[in-house]
Amino acid sequence: MNRFAHRLILRRLVLALGMAAPLAAVAYPSVAAAEEPQVNEGAVSKIKQFLEICESTPELTEAGKKVASAGLVHKSKLDPNDSGQLNSDSLRFSFKKAHGAAKLYQVKITRVVETKTTGVGFGKTAEKGKLFKYFVAKKDGVDGRPAPVQIFFADGGGEPVLYDWGSF
């Protein structure tokens, strides 16, 4: 078989696989939906409080204090010297972004996905549990996709807490 014949066979194989892939993706749509975790109302309540504080408190540091004091975030996001405030990295980066963008989102969860993470934090703040992504929808009339907010559920129970909100 010459080089031209090999290329022709390869092209036909790629074309056949490309045409079959959409059929395979459509063949089992209910399997993924059946495995999707349920929305936890406690987590939704925390997201709602977080968004309300961000929208109603224009000053960044004050909003960070309110979020920390309300117990909405994981202890690894708190200042180690002042548990009533977010740590400087969280405050300056992910919280600053979320604080400015909160006005674009509504408390409407479009999807929940369990991650493979089995623990968060480091050292004194390390904790085992499950991490979920809650996708929060944009307000009506605002273009864009839902933002994933990571919610942590500690092993042994307790209230869910926000672990990452940097996608707002």
Accessible surface in RSA format (square Angstrom, percent):
REM  Atomic radii and reference values for relative SASA: ProtOr
REM  Chains: A
REM  Algorithm: Lee & Richards
REM  Probe-radius: 1.40
REM  Slices: 20
REM RES _ NUM      All-atoms   Total-Side   Main-Chain    Non-polar    All polar
REM                ABS   REL    ABS   REL    ABS   REL    ABS   REL    ABS   REL
RES MET A   1   164.73  85.3  82.12  54.3  82.61 196.7  91.67  77.9  73.06  96.8
RES ASN A   2    95.08  65.6  82.61  79.8  12.47  30.0  40.72  98.0  54.36  52.5
RES ARG A   3   179.52  75.4 169.73  86.5   9.79  23.3  53.59  73.2 125.93  76.3
RES PHE A   4   144.36  72.2 139.35  86.3   5.01  13.0 142.03  86.1   2.33   6.7
RES ALA A   5    26.79  24.6  24.98  38.6   1.81   4.1  26.73  37.6   0.07   0.2
RES HIS A   6   105.62  57.7 101.06  70.2   4.56  11.7  66.74  68.8  38.88  45.2
RES ARG A   7   133.07  55.9 131.49  67.0   1.58   3.8  34.58  47.3  98.49  59.7
RES LEU A   8    65.97  36.7  64.13  45.9   1.85   4.6  65.52  46.0   0.45   1.2
RES ILE A   9    89.51  50.9  87.95  65.5   1.56   3.8  88.74  63.9   0.78   2.1
RES LEU A  10   107.38  59.8 105.58  75.5   1.80   4.5 107.21  75.3   0.17   0.4
RES ARG A  11   167.21  70.2 160.03  81.6   7.18  17.1  54.41  74.4 112.80  68.4
RES ARG A  12   153.47  64.4 148.36  75.6   5.11  12.2  52.41  71.6 101.06  61.3
RES LEU A  13    96.75  53.9  92.38  66.1   4.38  11.0  95.87  67.3   0.88   2.4
RES VAL A  14    92.89  61.1  90.77  82.2   2.12   5.1  91.28  79.3   1.61   4.4
RES LEU A  15   114.62  63.8 110.02  78.7   4.60  11.6 114.42  80.4   0.20   0.5
RES ALA A  16    56.16  51.6  46.19  71.3   9.97  22.7  52.36  73.7   3.80  10.1
RES LEU A  17   110.80  61.7 107.16  76.7   3.64   9.1 107.54  75.5   3.26   8.8
RES GLY A  18    45.66  56.3   0.00   N/A  45.66  56.3  34.56  94.8  11.10  24.9
RES MET A  19   129.32  67.0 116.45  77.1  12.88  30.7 107.11  91.1  22.21  29.4
RES ALA A  20    48.98  45.0  46.28  71.4   2.71   6.2  47.77  67.3   1.21   3.2
RES ALA A  21    58.43  53.7  47.50  73.3  10.93  24.9  54.97  77.4   3.46   9.2
RES PRO A  22    77.04  56.1  70.11  63.9   6.93  25.2  76.92  63.5   0.12   0.7
RES LEU A  23   131.94  73.5 126.68  90.6   5.26  13.2 127.47  89.5   4.47  12.0
RES ALA A  24    66.71  61.3  52.60  81.2  14.11  32.1  59.18  83.3   7.53  20.0
RES ALA A  25    78.96  72.6  47.63  73.5  31.34  71.3  60.03  84.5  18.93  50.1
RES VAL A  26   105.67  69.5  98.96  89.6   6.71  16.2 101.82  88.5   3.85  10.5
RES ALA A  27    61.51  56.6  28.09  43.3  33.43  76.0  40.01  56.3  21.51  57.0
RES TYR A  28   155.91  72.8 145.67  82.9  10.24  26.7 101.07  76.0  54.84  67.6
RES PRO A  29    92.18  67.2  74.73  68.1  17.45  63.4  83.54  69.0   8.65  53.7
RES SER A  30    80.49  68.0  74.70  99.7   5.80  13.4  49.82 106.1  30.67  43.0
RES VAL A  31    78.97  52.0  74.75  67.7   4.22  10.2  78.84  68.5   0.13   0.3
RES ALA A  32    73.19  67.3  60.99  94.1  12.20  27.8  66.49  93.6   6.70  17.8
RES ALA A  33    72.20  66.4  52.45  80.9  19.75  44.9  57.92  81.6  14.29  37.9
RES ALA A  34    87.53  80.5  46.71  72.1  40.82  92.9  59.59  83.9  27.95  74.0
RES GLU A  35   133.69  76.8 105.14  79.5  28.55  68.0  48.42  93.7  85.27  69.6
RES GLU A  36    67.83  38.9  54.99  41.6  12.84  30.6  13.81  26.7  54.02  44.1
RES PRO A  37    38.40  28.0  21.25  19.4  17.16  62.4  32.19  26.6   6.21  38.6
RES GLN A  38   158.40  88.6 142.58 104.2  15.82  37.7  61.65 131.2  96.75  73.4
RES VAL A  39    62.65  41.2  43.23  39.1  19.42  46.8  43.26  37.6  19.39  52.6
RES ASN A  40    57.71  39.8  51.73  50.0   5.97  14.4  12.83  30.9  44.87  43.4
RES GLU A  41   129.40  74.3 121.05  91.6   8.35  19.9  67.82 131.2  61.58  50.3
RES GLY A  42    27.30  33.7   0.00   N/A  27.30  33.7  21.07  57.8   6.23  13.9
RES ALA A  43     0.00   0.0   0.00   0.0   0.00   0.0   0.00   0.0   0.00   0.0
RES VAL A  44    24.33  16.0  24.33  22.0   0.00   0.0  24.33  21.1   0.00   0.0
RES SER A  45    54.60  46.1  50.11  66.9   4.49  10.3  27.19  57.9  27.41  38.4
RES LYS A  46    21.79  10.6  21.79  13.4   0.00   0.0  12.30  11.1   9.48  10.1
RES ILE A  47     0.16   0.1   0.16   0.1   0.00   0.0   0.16   0.1   0.00   0.0
RES LYS A  48   100.32  48.9 100.32  61.6   0.00   0.0  43.06  38.8  57.25  61.0
RES GLN A  49    70.67  39.5  69.69  50.9   0.97   2.3  20.59  43.8  50.07  38.0
RES PHE A  50     0.02   0.0   0.02   0.0   0.00   0.0   0.02   0.0   0.00   0.0
RES LEU A  51     3.73   2.1   3.73   2.7   0.00   0.0   3.73   2.6   0.00   0.0
RES GLU A  52    86.60  49.7  83.13  62.9   3.48   8.3  41.48  80.2  45.13  36.8
RES ILE A  53    26.07  14.8  25.62  19.1   0.45   1.1  26.03  18.7   0.04   0.1
RES CYS A  54     4.44   3.4   0.00   0.0   4.44  10.4   0.00   0.0   4.44   4.8
RES GLU A  55    85.91  49.3  51.86  39.2  34.05  81.1  22.07  42.7  63.85  52.1
RES SER A  56    84.48  71.4  53.30  71.1  31.18  71.8  50.30 107.1  34.18  47.9
RES THR A  57     6.32   4.5   5.65   5.7   0.67   1.6   6.26   8.4   0.06   0.1
RES PRO A  58   121.52  88.6  97.30  88.7  24.23  88.1 105.47  87.1  16.06  99.8
RES GLU A  59    98.50  56.5  92.65  70.1   5.85  13.9  66.79 129.2  31.71  25.9
RES LEU A  60    42.32  23.6  39.47  28.2   2.85   7.2  39.47  27.7   2.85   7.7
RES THR A  61    54.45  38.7  54.45  55.2   0.00   0.0  31.94  42.9  22.51  34.0
RES GLU A  62    73.69  42.3  73.06  55.3   0.63   1.5  24.14  46.7  49.55  40.5
RES ALA A  63     0.00   0.0   0.00   0.0   0.00   0.0   0.00   0.0   0.00   0.0
RES GLY A  64     0.00   0.0   0.00   N/A   0.00   0.0   0.00   0.0   0.00   0.0
RES LYS A  65    89.96  43.9  89.74  55.1   0.22   0.5  37.73  34.0  52.23  55.6
RES LYS A  66    90.81  44.3  84.85  52.1   5.96  14.2  50.51  45.5  40.30  42.9
RES VAL A  67     0.00   0.0   0.00   0.0   0.00   0.0   0.00   0.0   0.00   0.0
RES ALA A  68     7.64   7.0   0.00   0.0   7.64  17.4   0.00   0.0   7.64  20.2
RES SER A  69    86.01  72.7  48.71  65.0  37.30  85.9  39.13  83.3  46.88  65.7
RES ALA A  70    47.92  44.1  14.90  23.0  33.02  75.1  28.29  39.8  19.63  52.0
RES GLY A  71    36.37  44.9   0.00   N/A  36.37  44.9  31.93  87.6   4.44  10.0
RES LEU A  72     0.68   0.4   0.68   0.5   0.00   0.0   0.68   0.5   0.00   0.0
RES VAL A  73     8.74   5.8   0.67   0.6   8.08  19.5   0.67   0.6   8.08  21.9
RES HIS A  74     3.67   2.0   2.48   1.7   1.19   3.0   3.67   3.8   0.00   0.0
RES LYS A  75    93.56  45.6  85.25  52.3   8.31  19.8  48.11  43.3  45.45  48.4
RES SER A  76    26.11  22.1  10.03  13.4  16.08  37.0  10.77  22.9  15.34  21.5
RES LYS A  77    41.55  20.3  41.55  25.5   0.00   0.0   4.74   4.3  36.81  39.2
RES LEU A  78    34.09  19.0  27.70  19.8   6.39  16.1  27.70  19.5   6.39  17.2
RES ASP A  79    38.70  27.1  36.63  36.5   2.07   4.9   1.44   3.4  37.26  37.2
RES PRO A  80   124.59  90.8  81.47  74.3  43.13 156.8  93.34  77.1  31.25 194.2
RES ASN A  81   144.09  99.4 105.64 102.1  38.45  92.6  33.89  81.6 110.20 106.5
RES ASP A  82    72.98  51.1  67.61  67.3   5.37  12.7  24.19  56.9  48.79  48.7
RES SER A  83    80.75  68.2  70.05  93.5  10.70  24.7  33.06  70.4  47.69  66.8
RES GLY A  84    25.29  31.2   0.00   N/A  25.29  31.2  19.85  54.5   5.44  12.2
RES GLN A  85    17.02   9.5  17.02  12.4   0.00   0.0  14.27  30.4   2.76   2.1
RES LEU A  86     1.89   1.1   0.00   0.0   1.89   4.8   0.00   0.0   1.89   5.1
RES ASN A  87    30.67  21.1  30.37  29.3   0.30   0.7  12.81  30.8  17.86  17.3
RES SER A  88    70.42  59.5  63.77  85.1   6.65  15.3  39.24  83.6  31.18  43.7
RES ASP A  89    86.67  60.7  84.56  84.2   2.11   5.0  26.27  61.8  60.40  60.2
RES SER A  90    10.68   9.0   6.79   9.1   3.89   9.0   3.70   7.9   6.98   9.8
RES LEU A  91    23.14  12.9  23.14  16.6   0.00   0.0  23.14  16.2   0.00   0.0
RES ARG A  92   132.46  55.6 124.43  63.4   8.03  19.1  56.69  77.5  75.78  45.9
RES PHE A  93   128.54  64.3 118.71  73.5   9.83  25.6 123.54  74.9   5.00  14.3
RES SER A  94    29.83  25.2  24.60  32.8   5.23  12.1  20.38  43.4   9.45  13.2
RES PHE A  95     0.00   0.0   0.00   0.0   0.00   0.0   0.00   0.0   0.00   0.0
RES LYS A  96   123.90  60.4 118.99  73.0   4.91  11.7  62.18  56.0  61.73  65.8
RES LYS A  97   110.43  53.9  97.83  60.0  12.60  30.0  89.99  81.0  20.43  21.8
RES ALA A  98     0.03   0.0   0.00   0.0   0.03   0.1   0.03   0.0   0.00   0.0
RES HIS A  99    28.71  15.7  20.70  14.4   8.01  20.5  10.62  10.9  18.09  21.1
RES GLY A 100    38.06  46.9   0.00   N/A  38.06  46.9  34.44  94.5   3.62   8.1
RES ALA A 101    18.42  16.9  16.01  24.7   2.41   5.5  17.99  25.3   0.43   1.1
RES ALA A 102     0.19   0.2   0.19   0.3   0.00   0.0   0.19   0.3   0.00   0.0
RES LYS A 103   124.92  60.9 117.22  71.9   7.71  18.4  87.37  78.6  37.56  40.0
RES LEU A 104    62.35  34.7  62.35  44.6   0.00   0.0  62.35  43.8   0.00   0.0
RES TYR A 105    11.92   5.6  10.26   5.8   1.66   4.3   0.23   0.2  11.69  14.4
RES GLN A 106    48.41  27.1  43.71  31.9   4.70  11.2  18.71  39.8  29.70  22.5
RES VAL A 107    58.26  38.3  28.67  26.0  29.59  71.3  28.70  24.9  29.56  80.2
RES LYS A 108   114.37  55.8 109.71  67.3   4.66  11.1  63.13  56.8  51.24  54.6
RES ILE A 109    33.56  19.1   6.61   4.9  26.95  65.0   6.61   4.8  26.95  73.1
RES THR A 110    65.31  46.4  30.24  30.7  35.06  83.6  34.77  46.7  30.54  46.2
RES ARG A 111   104.53  43.9 100.61  51.3   3.92   9.3  30.73  42.0  73.80  44.7
RES VAL A 112     1.92   1.3   1.46   1.3   0.46   1.1   1.46   1.3   0.46   1.2
RES VAL A 113    50.85  33.5  49.99  45.3   0.87   2.1  50.85  44.2   0.00   0.0
RES GLU A 114    78.70  45.2  59.39  44.9  19.31  46.0  15.12  29.2  63.57  51.9
RES THR A 115    30.43  21.6  17.64  17.9  12.80  30.5  23.84  32.0   6.60  10.0
RES LYS A 116   198.91  97.0 172.98 106.1  25.93  61.7 127.73 115.0  71.18  75.8
RES THR A 117    53.44  38.0  41.75  42.3  11.69  27.9  25.34  34.0  28.10  42.5
RES THR A 118   105.20  74.8  99.10 100.5   6.10  14.5  64.76  87.0  40.44  61.1
RES GLY A 119    30.59  37.7   0.00   N/A  30.59  37.7  15.07  41.4  15.51  34.7
RES VAL A 120    10.75   7.1   1.95   1.8   8.81  21.2   8.45   7.3   2.30   6.2
RES GLY A 121    29.19  36.0   0.00   N/A  29.19  36.0   5.61  15.4  23.59  52.8
RES PHE A 122   183.21  91.7 173.02 107.2  10.19  26.5 174.28 105.7   8.93  25.6
RES GLY A 123    53.61  66.1   0.00   N/A  53.61  66.1  36.57 100.4  17.04  38.2
RES LYS A 124   204.04  99.5 171.09 105.0  32.95  78.5 123.92 111.5  80.12  85.3
RES THR A 125    37.36  26.6  37.36  37.9   0.00   0.0  33.01  44.3   4.36   6.6
RES ALA A 126    57.30  52.7  38.44  59.3  18.85  42.9  38.75  54.6  18.55  49.1
RES GLU A 127    55.10  31.6  45.18  34.2   9.91  23.6  20.91  40.5  34.18  27.9
RES LYS A 128   150.77  73.6 145.32  89.2   5.44  13.0  88.78  79.9  61.98  66.0
RES GLY A 129     3.37   4.2   0.00   N/A   3.37   4.2   0.27   0.7   3.10   7.0
RES LYS A 130   108.16  52.8 108.06  66.3   0.10   0.2  58.82  52.9  49.34  52.6
RES LEU A 131     8.08   4.5   7.91   5.7   0.17   0.4   7.91   5.6   0.17   0.5
RES PHE A 132    26.55  13.3  26.55  16.4   0.00   0.0  26.55  16.1   0.00   0.0
RES LYS A 133    68.78  33.6  68.78  42.2   0.00   0.0  14.53  13.1  54.25  57.8
RES TYR A 134     2.48   1.2   2.48   1.4   0.00   0.0   0.00   0.0   2.48   3.1
RES PHE A 135    28.77  14.4  28.77  17.8   0.00   0.0  28.77  17.4   0.00   0.0
RES VAL A 136     0.00   0.0   0.00   0.0   0.00   0.0   0.00   0.0   0.00   0.0
RES ALA A 137    10.37   9.5  10.37  16.0   0.00   0.0  10.37  14.6   0.00   0.0
RES LYS A 138    39.55  19.3  30.85  18.9   8.70  20.7   6.34   5.7  33.21  35.4
RES LYS A 139    72.98  35.6  70.58  43.3   2.39   5.7  45.02  40.5  27.96  29.8
RES ASP A 140   131.88  92.4 103.34 102.9  28.54  67.5  43.33 102.0  88.54  88.3
RES GLY A 141    86.90 107.2   0.00   N/A  86.90 107.2  43.98 120.7  42.93  96.1
RES VAL A 142    50.93  33.5  35.65  32.3  15.28  36.8  39.16  34.0  11.77  31.9
RES ASP A 143   133.94  93.8 117.61 117.1  16.34  38.6  39.55  93.1  94.39  94.1
RES GLY A 144    53.38  65.8   0.00   N/A  53.38  65.8  25.33  69.5  28.05  62.8
RES ARG A 145   199.02  83.6 187.74  95.7  11.27  26.8  72.91  99.6 126.11  76.4
RES PRO A 146    48.84  35.6  39.08  35.6   9.76  35.5  39.08  32.3   9.76  60.6
RES ALA A 147     3.81   3.5   1.22   1.9   2.59   5.9   3.81   5.4   0.00   0.0
RES PRO A 148    35.79  26.1  32.45  29.6   3.34  12.2  32.45  26.8   3.34  20.8
RES VAL A 149     0.03   0.0   0.03   0.0   0.00   0.0   0.03   0.0   0.00   0.0
RES GLN A 150    36.38  20.3  36.38  26.6   0.00   0.0   1.69   3.6  34.69  26.3
RES ILE A 151     0.06   0.0   0.06   0.0   0.00   0.0   0.06   0.0   0.00   0.0
RES PHE A 152     2.38   1.2   1.97   1.2   0.41   1.1   1.97   1.2   0.41   1.2
RES PHE A 153    43.28  21.7  40.71  25.2   2.57   6.7  41.46  25.1   1.82   5.2
RES ALA A 154    23.85  21.9  14.54  22.4   9.31  21.2  14.56  20.5   9.29  24.6
RES ASP A 155    96.93  67.9  72.28  71.9  24.64  58.3  33.48  78.8  63.45  63.3
RES GLY A 156    92.09 113.6   0.00   N/A  92.09 113.6  44.84 123.1  47.25 105.8
RES GLY A 157    45.65  56.3   0.00   N/A  45.65  56.3  33.77  92.7  11.87  26.6
RES GLY A 158    71.14  87.7   0.00   N/A  71.14  87.7  39.74 109.0  31.41  70.3
RES GLU A 159   119.39  68.5 103.01  77.9  16.38  39.0  45.63  88.3  73.76  60.2
RES PRO A 160     8.98   6.5   8.98   8.2   0.00   0.0   8.98   7.4   0.00   0.0
RES VAL A 161    24.66  16.2  24.62  22.3   0.04   0.1  24.66  21.4   0.00   0.0
RES LEU A 162     0.09   0.1   0.09   0.1   0.00   0.0   0.09   0.1   0.00   0.0
RES TYR A 163    44.26  20.7  44.24  25.2   0.02   0.1  17.22  12.9  27.04  33.3
RES ASP A 164    48.77  34.2  46.98  46.8   1.79   4.2   7.90  18.6  40.86  40.8
RES TRP A 165     1.21   0.5   1.19   0.6   0.02   0.1   1.19   0.6   0.02   0.0
RES GLY A 166    20.59  25.4   0.00   N/A  20.59  25.4  11.31  31.0   9.28  20.8
RES SER A 167    50.60  42.8  32.75  43.7  17.85  41.1  11.97  25.5  38.63  54.1
RES PHE A 168     3.81   1.9   0.07   0.0   3.74   9.7   2.97   1.8   0.84   2.4
END  Absolute sums over single chains surface
CHAIN  1 A    10691.3       8673.3       2018.0       6433.2       4258.1
END  Absolute sums over all chains
TOTAL         10691.3       8673.3       2018.0       6433.2       4258.1
